[in-house]
Amino acid sequence: MTASPSLVDVEDVRSRVDAALRLHVEDLRPSLAASSVDADRLAGAVEQMLSGGKRLRAAFCYWSWRAHGGVPGTAREQVVVQVGAALELFQAAALFHDDVMDDSDTRRGLPAAHRTFASLHEDAGWSGDARRFGESSAILLGDLALVRSEHVFSRALDPEPAALRSRVRGVFDLMRTEVTVGQYLDVLAQALPWGEDPRADEQRAREVIRSKSARYSVEHPIVLGAALAEADDDALAACRSVGLPLGEAFQLRDDLLGVFGDPAATGKPAGDDLREGKRTVLVARAMARALESGDDGTVARLGAELGVRDLSDERVAALAAAIARTGAPGDVERLIDELAGDAFATLDRLPLHEPGRTYLVRLAHAAVDRRA
């Protein structure tokens, strides 16, 4: 199953979030123009980043709200849509920064922002280092998207009672803190020695997944939706017990797609994660299996070629094939099934409202069963 557009289009979730994002970008342009005509490029780059994406985080928030008793057509529904837009802006901020830290070439089939701004510098013949200009611009773009996310979130909650604002704010603030910590843990993992203790490597990779991706991609959006429906503390705890394993399974699927996915579907060149040297559960499992089986060739290949930026397509394909031969992809698939199974079992036990329950479950399946 892929992340079918119908799941985010039901009750016009995607179209309403998209409309909110377009308005927020248009609202941004005059304030940037007041500073300089050159600043409009920043709004254009934010708009381009927001034009893609599946809107899964906004949809998880919305359908959790519905599953916990949220009623469409009420004033609160618009608050939920705006919080969904804030989540999408926060993701845009994270992606701008992530692409710089990973030195990624592309994002959703287009040049990453730091590459676009570096090309702008080169084409114009400006002074200084084009690469540094591009990276600096992308960092500032991430900051700008982060500021707008906070603005949209705060404005959405303005009319709500203080107790609700405080409760929902607590979830949102925790999410942002955890992602920042997760980004640091990812940078740290890339710097530490790797391949000598694959079990420790895998544990570190899973810590990164939980902090950097799982919680903000799935857990916190689900918790935010429930909090906006004024669910009690036990319900929020149940949301966390569903969202964390589901979010981890979501990222593990992303890691498999980063090596074995179809570029036409993922928007990234095949094996790009290998060139970027991402220290994932997949490559840790591959190294562990190669060491256990005495496959010295694969051990040497992983040690020498993971993270080589100019690795040819042929060598990337050979490295991916070597990883596949270890059986590591099957290990990761089983881990995804285990994590998702726990999440779905918990969902089945929760006293959720229809049709929210059905669409929340379908959305969860789409997140972990996707091929893009």
N, C-alpha and C positions, 0 to 999 in steps of 0.2 A: 504493500500500500504506500502511496506517496501522500504528501501533505496536500490533499485535494483542496482546490480553491473553495469548493462548496462549504467546507467546514468553517472557513473564516468569513464566508459571505452570508451564512444564515443570519437572519435578523439584521442584515446590513452592517455587520461588525466592521468588515474591512473598509467598506465604502465610507462609513462614518468616521473611522479613524483616519483614513486617507484624507478626507475632506478637512478634518481638524488639523492635520499636519500641513496641508497646503495653506490654510489660513495662517498658521503660525509662521510659516516661511515668509509669506507675504507681509505679515506683521513685522518680521525681522528686517526686511529690506529697507524701510524708511529710516530706522534707527542706525543701520550701518551706513546708509547714504549720507546721513547727517555728519558722519565722521569723515568720509571720503568716497568719491565715486569709485575708487579702486576696491573698496570693501565689498562691492556687490558680488565679486567672485566668491567670497566666502558663503554668501547666501546660496549662490548657485551650486556650490559643492555640497552644502548641507541638503539642498533639495535633491541632488542626484543620489546621495546616500539614502535618503528617505524614500526614494522612488522605487527601490527594490525591497525584497524581504517578504516573508510569508505572513507577517503580523501574528505569529504564534503567541508571543508574549501578551499582546493585547487581547487575543482570543482566549487564552487561558484565564486572564483576569475576568473577562466578561462572562464566560461560561461558568466559572466558579461562583461569580456573583449570582447568576441565574440559578445554579444548583443549590445555593444556600438561601434561596427565597427571594432574590431580586425580581422586581416586577417591571417589565418593559412598559414604556409610556410614562414613567414617572420622572420627576426631576432628577432623582438619583441616577437614573440610567445615563444621562448626559455626563454626570460626574465620572461614571465608570468609563465612558468612552474617552473622556479627556485624560484620565489616569492611564488608559491604554496608550494614548498619544504620547504621554510623558515617558512611558516605558520604551516606546519606539525611539524617541529622541535620546534616551539614555543608552539604548543599544547602539545608536549611531555614534555617540561619543566614544563608547567602548571600541567600536570597530575602527574609527579613525586612529585611535591610539594603538590598538592591537596591530594594525597593519604596519605602523612604523616600527614597533618593537619586533615584529616577526620579519620585517623587511620584505613584505609581500609585494608581488608585482601587480596582482589583480584583485578585484573585489566585484563579485557578481558579474563576471565576464567583461568588466571594464578596468582600465588602469586604476590602481589604488590612488587615493588623493595625493599622497606624497610624491608618487611618480608623475601625476598630472601637473603638479605645481613645479616640480623639478624641470619638466619639459617646457613649461611656460617660461621659466628662467632661461633655459638654454636657447629656446627659439627667439627670445627677445634680445639675447646677447647682453644680459645684465651682468654687473660685476659680482664678484664673490663666487662661492661654491653652490652650484645648482642643487646638489643633493641635500646639502644642509638647509637651503631655502625650502625645498620641498618638504623635508621632515619637520621643520619649524612650523610651516604653514599647516600641516596636518595635525600637529599637536594643538595648535591654536583652534583649528576647526573642532577638534574633540572637546576642547574647553568651551567653545561657543555652544555646541550641542548640549553639553552638560548644563550650562547656564540656562538655556531655553527649556530643558527638561524640568529643572527646578521651578522655573517661572510657570510653566503649564501646570505642573502638579499643584503648586501652591494656589494658583488662581482657581483651579477646579474645586479645591476643598474649601475655599473662602466662605461659601454660604452654609457649610455644614456645622453642626454643633461642635463645641470645643473638644468634647470627649472623643468624638469620632475622628476629628482632625488629628488629635494626638496619637490615637491608636494606629491609624493608617500611616501617619508620618513616621512612626517608629519602625514599621515594616520597610518603608521606602528608604529610610536612612540606613538601616541595617544592610539592606541590599547593596547600596552604593559602597558602604565600607567594605563589605565582603568581596565585592568585585575588585576593588583597589588592592586589597590584600592578596587576592588570587592572582592578579596581574604580577605583583611582586614575586609571589611564590613561583610563577611561571618563569620569570626572568632569572630567579635564583636557580631553578632546576636546570635551565640552559647553561648556567655557568659552572655548576658542580660537576665533579667527575661522574662519568656515566658508563655503564656496561660492566662494571666490576661486581656489583651486587644487584642483579635484576629485580630481586624482591623489594629491596629498598627503593629502586627506581620506580617500580610499579606503585608502591605506597605513596611516593612523592607525587606521581602523576595523578593518582586519584584524589589527593589533597588539592591539587591544582584544579581538577575538574569540579570538585564540590564547591570550592570558593569562587572560582572565576566564571564558571558557566552554569552548573546545575542549579544553583540557588536562584540566580537572576533570570535564567531562561524559563524555569518551570515553577520551582517552589514558591518564590516570592510573588510572582503574578497570581498564582492560585490563592495564596494567603491574602493578598491585597483584595481580590474579588470577594473572598469570604468576609474580610473585615468591613468592606463597603456594604455588605449585606447585613452587618451588625451581628454576625455569628459570634458565639461565645468562645471562651478561651480553649475549651476542649475541642471545638470544631477547628480552630486555628491550628492546634497541635496536630490534629488528624491530617489537616492539609499539608503540614510540613512532613509528616510521615509518608504521605503520598508523593509530594513534590520532589523531595531530595533524591530518592532512588530513580524516579522517572527522569529527573533532570540529568542524573549521571548516565542513565541509559541513552538519553538524547545525545549527550556529548560523545559517548563511546561510538554511537552510530556515525557521528560527524567525523570521528577519527578514522573509522573504516573507509568512509567516503573520500577522505582526504588522500588516501592511498589507492583505493580500488574503484572510486566513483567515476561515472561518465562525465567528462568535462562539459558536454553539452547540457547536462542536467545540473551540475554543481556550480558552473561558472568559473571554475578554476582548472588550470592545466593538471592532467593526471599526475599524481605523485608529487604535487607541489609541497605537501607536508614533509616529504622526505628531503627535498632540497632545503627546506627551511629548518630541518633538523629538529622537528617537534618531538619532545620526549614523552611519547604517549604510552598508554597501557599496551597498545598493540606492539610497539617496538620493544618494550620491556619484556613482554611475553615471548616475542620472537627470539630475543637474546637469551632468555632463560632456557627456552626449549633447545636452542642451538648448543648452548653450553652443556646441557644435560645429555644430549645425544652425541656429543663429541663432533659436531659439525663445525670444524674449525674454519671452513671456507665462509660460512655464513657469519660466524662470529667476526672474522676479519673484515668481511664486506660491510657489515653494520658499523663496525668501529671506524672504518676508513671513509665510508661514503655518506653516512647519515649527516646531513647538514652541509654538504658540498653544493654551493650555490650554482656552479656552472656544470653540474652533472648532466651529461647528455641524456636525451630521451631514451636511448637504448639502455644506458646504465641504470636509469631510474626504473625502467621496466624490469630489468634483471634483478634489481634490489627488491622491488615489489614481489617478483616471482619467488625470490629466496625467502622472503617473509611468509608468503603463502605456503611454501613447502614445509615450514616449521610446524604448521598447524595453529599458529597464533590467531589468525582470523576466526577460526572456529571457537577458540577459547573466549575471544571477545564477544562473539555472538551468544555463547552460552551465558556469559556474564550479563549481557543485555537482557536476555530472557529471564534470568534470575531476578535482576533488579526490577524490571518491568512487571514480572509476575507478582512480586511483593506489593508493588504499587497498586496493581489492578485488584488484588485480593483485598487490600484495605479499602479501595474505592467501593467494592461490592458491599462492604459491611456498613458503609456510611449512610445515614438517613438523608439522602439528597433529594431535591425536587426535580421533577421532569418539566420541560425537556432538557434542563441543565445537565442532569446526570448523563443522559445519552450522549450529548454533544461533548461533554468534558471527557468521557471515556473514548469517544471516537477521535477527539483531538489528541489525546494521549497516545493512542495507537498510531496515529499519523506521525507523531513526533519520533517514535522509536522505530517504526517500520519503513520510514521514508528512504528514497533513493536519490535525494537531492538536498 
